[in-house]
């Protein structure tokens, strides 16, 4: 009891002496301390609104983590109202996840990212776990944009308000004071929460969140010269077991063991101590940012009298400069690259997709950085914008990813290939710089593989080699075989089980423009096998059932061709596009064949697909596409004709999905098809789908003009889609009014 009385008297005496200082001394220096706390740190903005309203001019700012981010922006010249607008219009979930937009990826990278559910580094024959969920690249890009107006200030004491922040040396556990350097990099390091973001390297030190060692840097602001300290503390005490529901909360709890004890002393040392009521919010509740900002304002308003007293009694009138503005455009007149060893300057420049001396937007700069990040070849991409005459110099400092080998996993089920599991082995810098080798080994109901080797030369022609084996078995109508191959008439057979095997080998050159256009020229070898055991005659002896059935082949030929392909793709998602345009045109000239059926003559096959996705209303999207194909020449070869039916996004050869009909139902050497789909995302990642398609299929449609008549075939589908971590999960009910049949189609996981 006596101890409590003594402590109370000391605190009262301390505050009394400070109150006397306010009335006795003019123009005291005011320091602001902003604690870390993840999303809770948005309350700092609400507190700053009231501090400005009270007329208090801040002389020094220190902060940690989110406190460092808000503090740096305020110190650079932004007003509280501007910060409120910036943070309320920021998609934190997208920034934290560091999702590289699909538009930033080359066509090879797009296919690569839409195939695997899990990627793990594989070094020295050991599988490892990535350092963090996010590299922090998107957040860093945003810091560079917002702080462009102070890009040339390396001493943070020379900002409008002198500023410093805290980080932690992860190797030694030492506290690191950051008051010099490149400001975007400093605040990124201060806010790098362990396991969520990858550590940041500055001056040879590996840094993480400063909250680990000092989440409320009050001593630092006093050392800078503060006579009076205003503190906004968004930390919370220790949580009970019911609140520890995530790894983030548990890590925060461990750190809070020390922080809670430290704050007993630091809160007493703070002249105006503002503690918003944000216990009900978590460190990742960025979607509730508006409410958190309001809580900060409410807490600061309870101290309005004390704040006003500082401005009226302890501060002389001072000029207010605040004029920070977000810059939209810049001209980069010099490019300097550091840290690249296995990836050439031409490769990096090719990924940036802009030329020196071009006037570009910040969005264009960020797109270039995203293109580079999308490769996965760099574990860190830090850059500085430096004053350079009439423009700026871009100093690009890259750190190459030490992980060159990866194990990737995927799972899939659909009605054609059935169940499948995939193990992938990927090796970068396999034979030379800028290359990648990849092997998919697929096991399940059908054994398959996909081997790829690609040399990415950026602006210049790239080079690739592919080898792929596809195999499936499907029960189909025997009339389909009769109409395309020379087989006997077996009147008692209506359906057969068709075995289809396709081995395709390609070598090609490809050039990519703006990550959207790709033009490809190549040579192709294809081995096609179509066979069945249904037609084989069975010995009539008593043990005939144990005698293996002979296989009947309809096709068993090698085909050699030259081909060209032009692709334009700005879809934001391949499975559930909400915006963008798409075009894919392909032309194959078949020159030579081993001619299993003795009927080969030179022929060509051309096909094209084009479409677009458009938002109609909130969470409602329309996807419209049209496509067609034709055979040119008089060759009677039918093995590469177009076959419509079924559902899928990665079907082999000229098999075309078509709702309302089962796989391999409609065949012809030419076709036209129109397709439309409404997609209602009624809950994030959950889609209600309605689709319709119409087609004409037959021989020589374009020669006879039959393609320009009312569609002969139609189908409709109603379904549900879910974006899961293993890929899209879809179930669709389809119906065709012509044949009065319905089919259910299922798909689980990425297509491969």
Secondary structure, DSSP 8 states (H G I E B T S, - for coil): -HHHHHHHHHHHHHHHHHHHHHHH-SS--EEEEE---GGGGGHHHHHHHHHHHTT----EEEEETHHHHHHHHHHHT--HHHHHHHHHT--HHHHHHT---GGGS-HHHHHHHTT-SEEEEEETTEE---S-SB--HHHHHHHHHHTGGGTT--BGGGSSSEEEEEEEETTT--EEEE-BS-HHHHHHHHT--TTTB--EEETTEEEEEGGGT-SS-HHHHHHTT-SEEEEE--------GGG--SHHHHHHHHHHHHHHHHHHHHHHH-SEEE----TTS-TT-GGGHHHHHHHHHHHHHTTHHHHHHIIIII--------------EEEEEEEEEES-SSS-HHHHHHHH---TT-EEEHHHHHHHHHHHHHTS-EEEEEEEEEEETTEEEEEEEEEE-S--EEEEEEEEEETTTEEEEEEEEEEESSSSTTEEEEEEEEEESS-EEEEEEEE--TTS-EEEEEEEEEEEEEEEEHHHHHTTS-----TT--EEEEEEEEEEEEEEEEEEETTTEEEEEEEEEEEEEEEESTT-----STTGGGS----EEEEEEEEEEEEEEEEEE--S-SSS--SEEEEEEEEEEEEEE--TTS----EEEEEEEEEEEEEEETTEEEEEEEEEEEEESS----TTSEEE-B--SS--TTEE-BTTS-SS-EEESEEEEEEEEEEEEEETTEEEEEEEEEEEEESSHHHHTGGGS--SEEEEEEEEEEEETTEEEEEEEEEETTTTEEEEEEEES---
